[in-house]
Structure formats: C-alpha cells, structure tokens
Amino acid sequence: MGKTYAVLMSYKEASNIDPKFSSTRGTKGVTVGTLKKYEDDLHSAEKCLEVNSNDAFAWYQKGAALNNLNRYREAIRSFERALEIRSGLAIAWYNKGSALVALGEYEEAVKSFDMGYSN
C-alpha cells in the first residue's frame, strides 16, 4: 500500500498545480479505488466531470465507484454516458454487464458483455 499511497499523493499534488488537468483527477480516482476508498473515488470522478463533462473515462470511473458501492442503477447510467461518448470503451461495457448481473438482469448483461468483447 505504501507505493500506491505515494502515487496518490503525487496525483494530488499535480491536480493542485493544474486543477483543470482532468486526467490527473481521473487517474487519482483509479488509485483511490485501488485503496478501496470508493466514496473518494466517486468524488474524484465527479470533480473530473466538473472540469470536462465529456470525459468518457471519468464517466466510467464514476460508474466503477458506484458499482463498488452497490449503487448499480446509478452505475449503469454512468457507464451508458461513458459509452455515448466512446462506444468502444470495452471496460465500460464489461462493468455495465457486471452491474446488470448484480441486478439479476442476465439477458441484458450478456448483451453488454458481447458488446465489450466485440470492441
């Protein structure tokens, strides 16, 4: 965890230097997710989206955080927004499928997984 924490602090410093550089916030969110601080990950994604609401990866990151918080419907909406922006984002298709499985919507989940594999 020590290296992950050090990376997180580096991202924090970079985003403080240039708050509009959304990719540092997005990558910070992934690092926070690695530490299993999903509320922080969600907050990081939302901050990134304040800067750039058309950032597909930030929408994916928000969905992943919501998925980890068992907020599946909200996660699906975030994954769908990511896919509106970047339809070939296979990981968003996969995670949307995972959220659908958690909700027992297996047929829709299979469609989502298929889309992820075809991209």
A tleap script that builds the chain and sets N, CA, C and O, in Angstrom:
source leaprc.protein.ff14SB
mol = sequence {
  NMET GLY LYS THR TYR ALA VAL LEU MET SER
  TYR LYS GLU ALA SER ASN ILE ASP PRO LYS
  PHE SER SER THR ARG GLY THR LYS GLY VAL
  THR VAL GLY THR LEU LYS LYS TYR GLU ASP
  ASP LEU HIE SER ALA GLU LYS CYS LEU GLU
  VAL ASN SER ASN ASP ALA PHE ALA TRP TYR
  GLN LYS GLY ALA ALA LEU ASN ASN LEU ASN
  ARG TYR ARG GLU ALA ILE ARG SER PHE GLU
  ARG ALA LEU GLU ILE ARG SER GLY LEU ALA
  ILE ALA TRP TYR ASN LYS GLY SER ALA LEU
  VAL ALA LEU GLY GLU TYR GLU GLU ALA VAL
  LYS SER PHE ASP MET GLY TYR SER CASN
}
set mol.1.N position { 0.818 -1.192 0.000 }
set mol.1.CA position { 0.000 0.000 0.000 }
set mol.1.C position { 0.865 1.260 0.000 }
set mol.1.O position { 0.391 2.314 -0.424 }
set mol.2.N position { 2.101 1.189 0.455 }
set mol.2.CA position { 2.957 2.359 0.530 }
set mol.2.C position { 3.175 3.027 -0.807 }
set mol.2.O position { 3.086 4.250 -0.911 }
set mol.3.N position { 3.463 2.231 -1.852 }
set mol.3.CA position { 3.686 2.808 -3.177 }
set mol.3.C position { 2.404 3.412 -3.730 }
set mol.3.O position { 2.428 4.482 -4.338 }
set mol.4.N position { 1.290 2.729 -3.520 }
set mol.4.CA position { 0.008 3.246 -4.002 }
set mol.4.C position { -0.295 4.581 -3.348 }
set mol.4.O position { -0.757 5.509 -4.012 }
set mol.5.N position { -0.041 4.685 -2.064 }
set mol.5.CA position { -0.278 5.942 -1.349 }
set mol.5.C position { 0.629 7.046 -1.886 }
set mol.5.O position { 0.195 8.187 -2.040 }
set mol.6.N position { 1.883 6.712 -2.171 }
set mol.6.CA position { 2.818 7.702 -2.718 }
set mol.6.C position { 2.345 8.198 -4.079 }
set mol.6.O position { 2.429 9.390 -4.376 }
set mol.7.N position { 1.850 7.283 -4.902 }
set mol.7.CA position { 1.315 7.673 -6.213 }
set mol.7.C position { 0.118 8.593 -6.024 }
set mol.7.O position { -0.007 9.600 -6.721 }
set mol.8.N position { -0.758 8.257 -5.092 }
set mol.8.CA position { -1.930 9.078 -4.813 }
set mol.8.C position { -1.516 10.493 -4.415 }
set mol.8.O position { -2.117 11.463 -4.877 }
set mol.9.N position { -0.522 10.620 -3.586 }
set mol.9.CA position { -0.053 11.942 -3.166 }
set mol.9.C position { 0.536 12.717 -4.349 }
set mol.9.O position { 0.389 13.937 -4.420 }
set mol.10.N position { 1.191 12.027 -5.264 }
set mol.10.CA position { 1.726 12.687 -6.464 }
set mol.10.C position { 0.597 13.232 -7.328 }
set mol.10.O position { 0.685 14.352 -7.831 }
set mol.11.N position { -0.467 12.445 -7.505 }
set mol.11.CA position { -1.619 12.915 -8.282 }
set mol.11.C position { -2.280 14.105 -7.606 }
set mol.11.O position { -2.706 15.053 -8.265 }
set mol.12.N position { -2.360 14.041 -6.285 }
set mol.12.CA position { -2.965 15.152 -5.551 }
set mol.12.C position { -2.171 16.430 -5.788 }
set mol.12.O position { -2.746 17.492 -6.027 }
set mol.13.N position { -0.854 16.323 -5.720 }
set mol.13.CA position { -0.002 17.490 -5.948 }
set mol.13.C position { -0.166 18.007 -7.378 }
set mol.13.O position { -0.253 19.217 -7.590 }
set mol.14.N position { -0.207 17.101 -8.360 }
set mol.14.CA position { -0.361 17.510 -9.764 }
set mol.14.C position { -1.698 18.192 -9.996 }
set mol.14.O position { -1.765 19.190 -10.713 }
set mol.15.N position { -2.761 17.671 -9.401 }
set mol.15.CA position { -4.074 18.288 -9.615 }
set mol.15.C position { -4.182 19.623 -8.886 }
set mol.15.O position { -4.969 20.480 -9.289 }
set mol.16.N position { -3.412 19.812 -7.830 }
set mol.16.CA position { -3.379 21.115 -7.164 }
set mol.16.C position { -2.636 22.147 -8.008 }
set mol.16.O position { -2.981 23.329 -7.994 }
set mol.17.N position { -1.619 21.702 -8.741 }
set mol.17.CA position { -0.870 22.603 -9.617 }
set mol.17.C position { -1.755 23.077 -10.761 }
set mol.17.O position { -1.778 24.266 -11.078 }
set mol.18.N position { -2.485 22.149 -11.384 }
set mol.18.CA position { -3.366 22.494 -12.505 }
set mol.18.C position { -4.697 21.775 -12.343 }
set mol.18.O position { -4.868 20.680 -12.879 }
set mol.19.N position { -5.658 22.372 -11.609 }
set mol.19.CA position { -6.939 21.724 -11.335 }
set mol.19.C position { -7.744 21.398 -12.591 }
set mol.19.O position { -8.626 20.540 -12.548 }
set mol.20.N position { -7.457 22.065 -13.702 }
set mol.20.CA position { -8.218 21.805 -14.925 }
set mol.20.C position { -7.673 20.620 -15.709 }
set mol.20.O position { -8.268 20.220 -16.710 }
set mol.21.N position { -6.572 20.059 -15.280 }
set mol.21.CA position { -5.991 18.913 -15.962 }
set mol.21.C position { -6.708 17.664 -15.468 }
set mol.21.O position { -6.268 17.007 -14.524 }
set mol.22.N position { -7.821 17.348 -16.127 }
set mol.22.CA position { -8.736 16.333 -15.620 }
set mol.22.C position { -8.135 14.938 -15.583 }
set mol.22.O position { -8.554 14.122 -14.761 }
set mol.23.N position { -7.176 14.634 -16.435 }
set mol.23.CA position { -6.661 13.268 -16.425 }
set mol.23.C position { -5.931 12.938 -15.128 }
set mol.23.O position { -5.882 11.770 -14.739 }
set mol.24.N position { -5.366 13.930 -14.449 }
set mol.24.CA position { -4.739 13.626 -13.163 }
set mol.24.C position { -5.803 13.254 -12.142 }
set mol.24.O position { -5.588 12.374 -11.308 }
set mol.25.N position { -6.938 13.915 -12.206 }
set mol.25.CA position { -8.026 13.561 -11.280 }
set mol.25.C position { -8.551 12.166 -11.590 }
set mol.25.O position { -8.825 11.384 -10.679 }
set mol.26.N position { -8.690 11.858 -12.868 }
set mol.26.CA position { -9.187 10.543 -13.251 }
set mol.26.C position { -8.256 9.433 -12.808 }
set mol.26.O position { -8.702 8.420 -12.269 }
set mol.27.N position { -6.972 9.619 -13.031 }
set mol.27.CA position { -6.006 8.608 -12.633 }
set mol.27.C position { -5.911 8.528 -11.118 }
set mol.27.O position { -5.710 7.450 -10.560 }
set mol.28.N position { -6.056 9.662 -10.457 }
set mol.28.CA position { -6.084 9.661 -8.994 }
set mol.28.C position { -7.246 8.797 -8.515 }
set mol.28.O position { -7.106 8.045 -7.550 }
set mol.29.N position { -8.378 8.899 -9.180 }
set mol.29.CA position { -9.535 8.106 -8.784 }
set mol.29.C position { -9.283 6.621 -8.885 }
set mol.29.O position { -9.719 5.852 -8.028 }
set mol.30.N position { -8.585 6.212 -9.924 }
set mol.30.CA position { -8.250 4.795 -10.072 }
set mol.30.C position { -7.353 4.359 -8.925 }
set mol.30.O position { -7.528 3.268 -8.381 }
set mol.31.N position { -6.403 5.191 -8.557 }
set mol.31.CA position { -5.505 4.870 -7.448 }
set mol.31.C position { -6.279 4.796 -6.140 }
set mol.31.O position { -6.049 3.897 -5.332 }
set mol.32.N position { -7.187 5.727 -5.929 }
set mol.32.CA position { -8.026 5.702 -4.724 }
set mol.32.C position { -8.849 4.420 -4.706 }
set mol.32.O position { -9.005 3.793 -3.658 }
set mol.33.N position { -9.376 4.031 -5.865 }
set mol.33.CA position { -10.139 2.787 -5.955 }
set mol.33.C position { -9.303 1.581 -5.561 }
set mol.33.O position { -9.810 0.647 -4.939 }
set mol.34.N position { -8.032 1.597 -5.918 }
set mol.34.CA position { -7.128 0.516 -5.540 }
set mol.34.C position { -7.027 0.413 -4.024 }
set mol.34.O position { -6.861 -0.680 -3.482 }
set mol.35.N position { -7.126 1.538 -3.345 }
set mol.35.CA position { -7.093 1.549 -1.880 }
set mol.35.C position { -8.457 1.233 -1.270 }
set mol.35.O position { -8.607 1.231 -0.048 }
set mol.36.N position { -9.448 0.967 -2.116 }
set mol.36.CA position { -10.817 0.640 -1.709 }
set mol.36.C position { -11.497 1.779 -0.953 }
set mol.36.O position { -12.254 1.552 -0.010 }
set mol.37.N position { -11.217 2.986 -1.377 }
set mol.37.CA position { -11.879 4.169 -0.828 }
set mol.37.C position { -12.852 4.659 -1.898 }
set mol.37.O position { -12.607 5.661 -2.569 }
set mol.38.N position { -13.949 3.938 -2.042 }
set mol.38.CA position { -14.839 4.153 -3.177 }
set mol.38.C position { -15.569 5.486 -3.132 }
set mol.38.O position { -15.844 6.070 -4.181 }
set mol.39.N position { -15.890 5.981 -1.941 }
set mol.39.CA position { -16.518 7.306 -1.850 }
set mol.39.C position { -15.554 8.375 -2.366 }
set mol.39.O position { -15.961 9.304 -3.063 }
set mol.40.N position { -14.275 8.235 -2.018 }
set mol.40.CA position { -13.265 9.173 -2.517 }
set mol.40.C position { -13.112 9.049 -4.027 }
set mol.40.O position { -12.941 10.046 -4.728 }
set mol.41.N position { -13.174 7.816 -4.522 }
set mol.41.CA position { -13.087 7.567 -5.958 }
set mol.41.C position { -14.251 8.246 -6.677 }
set mol.41.O position { -14.067 8.865 -7.725 }
set mol.42.N position { -15.442 8.126 -6.110 }
set mol.42.CA position { -16.623 8.764 -6.682 }
set mol.42.C position { -16.447 10.279 -6.697 }
set mol.42.O position { -16.738 10.934 -7.698 }
set mol.43.N position { -15.976 10.824 -5.600 }
set mol.43.CA position { -15.748 12.270 -5.506 }
set mol.43.C position { -14.731 12.726 -6.556 }
set mol.43.O position { -14.915 13.762 -7.196 }
set mol.44.N position { -13.676 11.961 -6.727 }
set mol.44.CA position { -12.647 12.300 -7.710 }
set mol.44.C position { -13.225 12.311 -9.124 }
set mol.44.O position { -12.923 13.207 -9.912 }
set mol.45.N position { -14.051 11.322 -9.444 }
set mol.45.CA position { -14.679 11.269 -10.771 }
set mol.45.C position { -15.602 12.460 -10.977 }
set mol.45.O position { -15.611 13.067 -12.048 }
set mol.46.N position { -16.379 12.794 -9.954 }
set mol.46.CA position { -17.296 13.928 -10.077 }
set mol.46.C position { -16.537 15.239 -10.265 }
set mol.46.O position { -16.974 16.101 -11.028 }
set mol.47.N position { -15.410 15.397 -9.580 }
set mol.47.CA position { -14.577 16.594 -9.762 }
set mol.47.C position { -14.040 16.649 -11.190 }
set mol.47.O position { -14.017 17.712 -11.810 }
set mol.48.N position { -13.620 15.526 -11.695 }
set mol.48.CA position { -13.117 15.450 -13.066 }
set mol.48.C position { -14.220 15.845 -14.047 }
set mol.48.O position { -13.961 16.558 -15.016 }
set mol.49.N position { -15.438 15.389 -13.802 }
set mol.49.CA position { -16.564 15.698 -14.691 }
set mol.49.C position { -16.969 17.161 -14.607 }
set mol.49.O position { -17.525 17.701 -15.563 }
set mol.50.N position { -16.699 17.813 -13.478 }
set mol.50.CA position { -16.949 19.257 -13.383 }
set mol.50.C position { -16.059 20.014 -14.359 }
set mol.50.O position { -16.463 21.035 -14.915 }
set mol.51.N position { -14.865 19.518 -14.561 }
set mol.51.CA position { -13.906 20.147 -15.471 }
set mol.51.C position { -14.226 19.794 -16.920 }
set mol.51.O position { -14.162 20.652 -17.800 }
set mol.52.N position { -14.573 18.525 -17.168 }
set mol.52.CA position { -14.846 18.059 -18.527 }
set mol.52.C position { -15.955 17.021 -18.490 }
set mol.52.O position { -15.702 15.848 -18.217 }
set mol.53.N position { -17.172 17.442 -18.760 }
set mol.53.CA position { -18.323 16.536 -18.696 }
set mol.53.C position { -18.364 15.549 -19.860 }
set mol.53.O position { -19.230 14.675 -19.898 }
set mol.54.N position { -17.445 15.679 -20.800 }
set mol.54.CA position { -17.379 14.748 -21.929 }
set mol.54.C position { -16.186 13.805 -21.830 }
set mol.54.O position { -15.718 13.282 -22.841 }
set mol.55.N position { -15.704 13.590 -20.632 }
set mol.55.CA position { -14.582 12.686 -20.403 }
set mol.55.C position { -15.139 11.276 -20.171 }
set mol.55.O position { -15.647 10.965 -19.094 }
set mol.56.N position { -15.036 10.437 -21.195 }
set mol.56.CA position { -15.600 9.086 -21.119 }
set mol.56.C position { -14.987 8.287 -19.975 }
set mol.56.O position { -15.690 7.548 -19.285 }
set mol.57.N position { -13.686 8.432 -19.774 }
set mol.57.CA position { -13.039 7.671 -18.713 }
set mol.57.C position { -13.523 8.115 -17.335 }
set mol.57.O position { -13.660 7.285 -16.437 }
set mol.58.N position { -13.784 9.400 -17.156 }
set mol.58.CA position { -14.305 9.883 -15.868 }
set mol.58.C position { -15.704 9.321 -15.618 }
set mol.58.O position { -16.037 8.963 -14.488 }
set mol.59.N position { -16.526 9.244 -16.669 }
set mol.59.CA position { -17.853 8.633 -16.519 }
set mol.59.C position { -17.717 7.156 -16.167 }
set mol.59.O position { -18.454 6.635 -15.331 }
set mol.60.N position { -16.755 6.484 -16.821 }
set mol.60.CA position { -16.501 5.083 -16.483 }
set mol.60.C position { -16.066 4.968 -15.019 }
set mol.60.O position { -16.568 4.123 -14.278 }
set mol.61.N position { -15.135 5.823 -14.616 }
set mol.61.CA position { -14.618 5.807 -13.244 }
set mol.61.C position { -15.751 6.022 -12.241 }
set mol.61.O position { -15.808 5.354 -11.209 }
set mol.62.N position { -16.651 6.957 -12.552 }
set mol.62.CA position { -17.791 7.203 -11.668 }
set mol.62.C position { -18.655 5.951 -11.570 }
set mol.62.O position { -19.084 5.563 -10.483 }
set mol.63.N position { -18.905 5.325 -12.715 }
set mol.63.CA position { -19.689 4.090 -12.716 }
set mol.63.C position { -19.025 2.989 -11.912 }
set mol.63.O position { -19.695 2.265 -11.176 }
set mol.64.N position { -17.711 2.856 -12.047 }
set mol.64.CA position { -16.985 1.824 -11.306 }
set mol.64.C position { -17.091 2.066 -9.800 }
set mol.64.O position { -17.280 1.125 -9.030 }
set mol.65.N position { -16.969 3.319 -9.387 }
set mol.65.CA position { -17.096 3.638 -7.961 }
set mol.65.C position { -18.506 3.315 -7.468 }
set mol.65.O position { -18.679 2.720 -6.404 }
set mol.66.N position { -19.502 3.712 -8.246 }
set mol.66.CA position { -20.889 3.422 -7.865 }
set mol.66.C position { -21.139 1.918 -7.816 }
set mol.66.O position { -21.840 1.428 -6.931 }
set mol.67.N position { -20.565 1.194 -8.765 }
set mol.67.CA position { -20.683 -0.265 -8.775 }
set mol.67.C position { -20.103 -0.848 -7.488 }
set mol.67.O position { -20.710 -1.723 -6.870 }
set mol.68.N position { -18.937 -0.365 -7.089 }
set mol.68.CA position { -18.296 -0.849 -5.865 }
set mol.68.C position { -19.076 -0.472 -4.612 }
set mol.68.O position { -18.924 -1.105 -3.567 }
set mol.69.N position { -19.902 0.550 -4.715 }
set mol.69.CA position { -20.754 0.966 -3.598 }
set mol.69.C position { -22.139 0.310 -3.661 }
set mol.69.O position { -23.037 0.659 -2.894 }
set mol.70.N position { -22.295 -0.641 -4.581 }
set mol.70.CA position { -23.561 -1.367 -4.777 }
set mol.70.C position { -24.706 -0.459 -5.210 }
set mol.70.O position { -25.870 -0.746 -4.932 }
set mol.71.N position { -24.378 0.625 -5.882 }
set mol.71.CA position { -25.383 1.556 -6.408 }
set mol.71.C position { -25.482 1.292 -7.908 }
set mol.71.O position { -25.073 2.107 -8.734 }
set mol.72.N position { -26.039 0.125 -8.231 }
set mol.72.CA position { -25.964 -0.431 -9.577 }
set mol.72.C position { -26.703 0.376 -10.634 }
set mol.72.O position { -26.178 0.565 -11.732 }
set mol.73.N position { -27.893 0.851 -10.339 }
set mol.73.CA position { -28.646 1.635 -11.340 }
set mol.73.C position { -27.887 2.908 -11.715 }
set mol.73.O position { -27.780 3.254 -12.892 }
set mol.74.N position { -27.370 3.590 -10.716 }
set mol.74.CA position { -26.588 4.801 -10.983 }
set mol.74.C position { -25.324 4.457 -11.768 }
set mol.74.O position { -24.919 5.195 -12.666 }
set mol.75.N position { -24.710 3.337 -11.421 }
set mol.75.CA position { -23.503 2.898 -12.127 }
set mol.75.C position { -23.809 2.665 -13.601 }
set mol.75.O position { -23.049 3.082 -14.475 }
set mol.76.N position { -24.919 2.003 -13.868 }
set mol.76.CA position { -25.303 1.721 -15.256 }
set mol.76.C position { -25.481 3.022 -16.027 }
set mol.76.O position { -25.031 3.133 -17.167 }
set mol.77.N position { -26.130 4.001 -15.417 }
set mol.77.CA position { -26.301 5.295 -16.101 }
set mol.77.C position { -24.949 5.938 -16.416 }
set mol.77.O position { -24.771 6.521 -17.486 }
set mol.78.N position { -24.010 5.834 -15.496 }
set mol.78.CA position { -22.677 6.400 -15.742 }
set mol.78.C position { -21.952 5.646 -16.853 }
set mol.78.O position { -21.316 6.261 -17.709 }
set mol.79.N position { -22.044 4.317 -16.842 }
set mol.79.CA position { -21.412 3.542 -17.915 }
set mol.79.C position { -22.039 3.881 -19.262 }
set mol.79.O position { -21.341 3.997 -20.270 }
set mol.80.N position { -23.363 4.038 -19.272 }
set mol.80.CA position { -24.037 4.388 -20.530 }
set mol.80.C position { -23.591 5.753 -21.037 }
set mol.80.O position { -23.438 5.947 -22.243 }
set mol.81.N position { -23.382 6.694 -20.131 }
set mol.81.CA position { -22.896 8.018 -20.546 }
set mol.81.C position { -21.481 7.900 -21.117 }
set mol.81.O position { -21.167 8.525 -22.130 }
set mol.82.N position { -20.641 7.112 -20.480 }
set mol.82.CA position { -19.284 6.880 -20.999 }
set mol.82.C position { -19.349 6.292 -22.398 }
set mol.82.O position { -18.568 6.665 -23.273 }
set mol.83.N position { -20.278 5.377 -22.605 }
set mol.83.CA position { -20.391 4.701 -23.896 }
set mol.83.C position { -21.013 5.590 -24.967 }
set mol.83.O position { -20.763 5.393 -26.156 }
set mol.84.N position { -21.820 6.564 -24.559 }
set mol.84.CA position { -22.323 7.550 -25.527 }
set mol.84.C position { -21.154 8.349 -26.100 }
set mol.84.O position { -21.141 8.693 -27.282 }
set mol.85.N position { -20.191 8.634 -25.256 }
set mol.85.CA position { -19.035 9.435 -25.653 }
set mol.85.C position { -18.021 8.583 -26.415 }
set mol.85.O position { -17.453 9.019 -27.417 }
set mol.86.N position { -17.806 7.373 -25.929 }
set mol.86.CA position { -16.788 6.490 -26.525 }
set mol.86.C position { -17.310 5.054 -26.540 }
set mol.86.O position { -17.079 4.287 -25.605 }
set mol.87.N position { -18.007 4.710 -27.600 }
set mol.87.CA position { -18.699 3.419 -27.676 }
set mol.87.C position { -17.761 2.217 -27.637 }
set mol.87.O position { -18.198 1.111 -27.317 }
set mol.88.N position { -16.500 2.407 -27.952 }
set mol.88.CA position { -15.550 1.301 -27.952 }
set mol.88.C position { -14.858 1.066 -26.625 }
set mol.88.O position { -13.891 0.307 -26.563 }
set mol.89.N position { -15.326 1.694 -25.573 }
set mol.89.CA position { -14.699 1.548 -24.256 }
set mol.89.C position { -15.133 0.214 -23.640 }
set mol.89.O position { -16.101 0.142 -22.884 }
set mol.90.N position { -14.388 -0.834 -23.988 }
set mol.90.CA position { -14.776 -2.202 -23.630 }
set mol.90.C position { -14.970 -2.391 -22.131 }
set mol.90.O position { -15.880 -3.106 -21.712 }
set mol.91.N position { -14.134 -1.767 -21.329 }
set mol.91.CA position { -14.238 -1.947 -19.882 }
set mol.91.C position { -15.562 -1.397 -19.344 }
set mol.91.O position { -16.091 -1.910 -18.358 }
set mol.92.N position { -16.097 -0.356 -19.988 }
set mol.92.CA position { -17.398 0.181 -19.573 }
set mol.92.C position { -18.504 -0.815 -19.907 }
set mol.92.O position { -19.434 -1.001 -19.123 }
set mol.93.N position { -18.402 -1.460 -21.081 }
set mol.93.CA position { -19.383 -2.497 -21.431 }
set mol.93.C position { -19.327 -3.633 -20.408 }
set mol.93.O position { -20.364 -4.110 -19.946 }
set mol.94.N position { -18.119 -4.062 -20.057 }
set mol.94.CA position { -17.952 -5.157 -19.110 }
set mol.94.C position { -18.544 -4.803 -17.745 }
set mol.94.O position { -19.286 -5.591 -17.159 }
set mol.95.N position { -18.212 -3.621 -17.250 }
set mol.95.CA position { -18.703 -3.229 -15.926 }
set mol.95.C position { -20.199 -2.970 -15.920 }
set mol.95.O position { -20.869 -3.209 -14.916 }
set mol.96.N position { -20.728 -2.479 -17.042 }
set mol.96.CA position { -22.185 -2.349 -17.147 }
set mol.96.C position { -22.807 -3.738 -17.031 }
set mol.96.O position { -23.806 -3.924 -16.336 }
set mol.97.N position { -22.206 -4.710 -17.720 }
set mol.97.CA position { -22.692 -6.088 -17.623 }
set mol.97.C position { -22.641 -6.614 -16.203 }
set mol.97.O position { -23.569 -7.288 -15.756 }
set mol.98.N position { -21.575 -6.315 -15.495 }
set mol.98.CA position { -21.442 -6.755 -14.099 }
set mol.98.C position { -22.535 -6.157 -13.219 }
set mol.98.O position { -23.090 -6.838 -12.357 }
set mol.99.N position { -22.842 -4.877 -13.442 }
set mol.99.CA position { -23.913 -4.231 -12.674 }
set mol.99.C position { -25.259 -4.876 -12.997 }
set mol.99.O position { -26.087 -5.083 -12.110 }
set mol.100.N position { -25.466 -5.188 -14.267 }
set mol.100.CA position { -26.720 -5.838 -14.661 }
set mol.100.C position { -26.845 -7.226 -14.032 }
set mol.100.O position { -27.937 -7.622 -13.624 }
set mol.101.N position { -25.742 -7.962 -13.950 }
set mol.101.CA position { -25.756 -9.268 -13.281 }
set mol.101.C position { -26.159 -9.092 -11.818 }
set mol.101.O position { -26.971 -9.859 -11.302 }
set mol.102.N position { -25.599 -8.094 -11.155 }
set mol.102.CA position { -25.919 -7.840 -9.742 }
set mol.102.C position { -27.403 -7.558 -9.545 }
set mol.102.O position { -27.964 -7.836 -8.485 }
set mol.103.N position { -28.036 -6.999 -10.589 }
set mol.103.CA position { -29.470 -6.704 -10.525 }
set mol.103.C position { -30.325 -7.871 -11.031 }
set mol.103.O position { -31.554 -7.787 -11.034 }
set mol.104.N position { -29.681 -8.948 -11.455 }
set mol.104.CA position { -30.408 -10.110 -11.957 }
set mol.104.C position { -30.909 -9.951 -13.379 }
set mol.104.O position { -31.766 -10.718 -13.819 }
set mol.105.N position { -30.397 -8.981 -14.099 }
set mol.105.CA position { -30.815 -8.724 -15.481 }
set mol.105.C position { -29.827 -9.408 -16.431 }
set mol.105.O position { -29.021 -8.759 -17.098 }
set mol.106.N position { -29.920 -10.744 -16.464 }
set mol.106.CA position { -28.907 -11.551 -17.128 }
set mol.106.C position { -28.888 -11.403 -18.644 }
set mol.106.O position { -27.813 -11.369 -19.242 }
set mol.107.N position { -30.050 -11.313 -19.275 }
set mol.107.CA position { -30.073 -11.177 -20.736 }
set mol.107.C position { -29.412 -9.875 -21.170 }
set mol.107.O position { -28.633 -9.860 -22.123 }
set mol.108.N position { -29.718 -8.793 -20.479 }
set mol.108.CA position { -29.090 -7.508 -20.798 }
set mol.108.C position { -27.595 -7.546 -20.495 }
set mol.108.O position { -26.793 -6.941 -21.207 }
set mol.109.N position { -27.231 -8.259 -19.437 }
set mol.109.CA position { -25.812 -8.378 -19.083 }
set mol.109.C position { -25.037 -9.076 -20.194 }
set mol.109.O position { -23.942 -8.646 -20.556 }
set mol.110.N position { -25.605 -10.153 -20.736 }
set mol.110.CA position { -24.940 -10.882 -21.819 }
set mol.110.C position { -24.746 -9.973 -23.026 }
set mol.110.O position { -23.695 -10.008 -23.667 }
set mol.111.N position { -25.752 -9.158 -23.339 }
set mol.111.CA position { -25.626 -8.218 -24.462 }
set mol.111.C position { -24.481 -7.236 -24.211 }
set mol.111.O position { -23.706 -6.925 -25.115 }
set mol.112.N position { -24.389 -6.763 -22.989 }
set mol.112.CA position { -23.336 -5.815 -22.647 }
set mol.112.C position { -21.957 -6.475 -22.737 }
set mol.112.O position { -21.019 -5.885 -23.273 }
set mol.113.N position { -21.837 -7.687 -22.217 }
set mol.113.CA position { -20.562 -8.401 -22.313 }
set mol.113.C position { -20.181 -8.629 -23.771 }
set mol.113.O position { -19.022 -8.462 -24.152 }
set mol.114.N position { -21.166 -9.013 -24.585 }
set mol.114.CA position { -20.905 -9.227 -26.018 }
set mol.114.C position { -20.391 -7.956 -26.680 }
set mol.114.O position { -19.465 -8.001 -27.489 }
set mol.115.N position { -20.996 -6.819 -26.333 }
set mol.115.CA position { -20.541 -5.546 -26.899 }
set mol.115.C position { -19.102 -5.255 -26.471 }
set mol.115.O position { -18.305 -4.747 -27.260 }
set mol.116.N position { -18.783 -5.571 -25.246 }
set mol.116.CA position { -17.422 -5.351 -24.762 }
set mol.116.C position { -16.410 -6.205 -25.496 }
set mol.116.O position { -15.312 -5.746 -25.811 }
set mol.117.N position { -16.777 -7.448 -25.769 }
set mol.117.CA position { -15.857 -8.342 -26.476 }
set mol.117.C position { -15.707 -7.973 -27.940 }
set mol.117.O position { -14.663 -8.229 -28.540 }
set mol.118.N position { -16.737 -7.376 -28.521 }
set mol.118.CA position { -16.674 -7.040 -29.950 }
set mol.118.C position { -15.940 -5.725 -30.207 }
set mol.118.O position { -15.636 -5.405 -31.356 }
set mol.119.N position { -15.655 -4.970 -29.167 }
set mol.119.CA position { -14.955 -3.680 -29.335 }
set mol.119.C position { -13.480 -3.795 -29.098 }
set mol.119.O position { -12.758 -2.803 -29.201 }
savepdb mol mol.pdb
quit
